[in-house]
Amino acid sequence: MGRVDSAIAGVQERDKWRKRLEALEQALAELQDRRHRLELRLHRIHKELVQLQRTSREFVEMHGRVAVTEVSLGPRGPVLR
């Protein structure tokens, strides 16, 4: 009976490790999928930032720099009495 018990224990151990391996492979596949989606998102964000940078430079080139105006708390224009 010892040989049969030993064989059954070996099969159970093999099944246990196979299940662990399958779980790890599934987790790895999910992580790889998530990484791929995040890399695509990062690429789209990078493209948007490049476009925004290009647009802002074109705006500055077309309109020039905006003159800084002073802020005063006093009245503007002539005071009518």
Secondary structure as the mmCIF struct_conf table of DSSP 4:
data_model
#
loop_
_struct_conf.conf_type_id
_struct_conf.id
_struct_conf.beg_label_comp_id
_struct_conf.beg_label_asym_id
_struct_conf.beg_label_seq_id
_struct_conf.end_label_comp_id
_struct_conf.end_label_asym_id
_struct_conf.end_label_seq_id
HELX_RH_AL_P HELX_RH_AL_P1 GLY A 2 HIS A 63
HELX_LH_PP_P HELX_LH_PP_P1 ARG A 65 VAL A 71
BEND BEND1 GLY A 74 GLY A 74
HELX_LH_PP_P HELX_LH_PP_P2 PRO A 75 ARG A 76
BEND BEND2 GLY A 77 GLY A 77
HELX_LH_PP_P HELX_LH_PP_P3 PRO A 78 LEU A 80
#
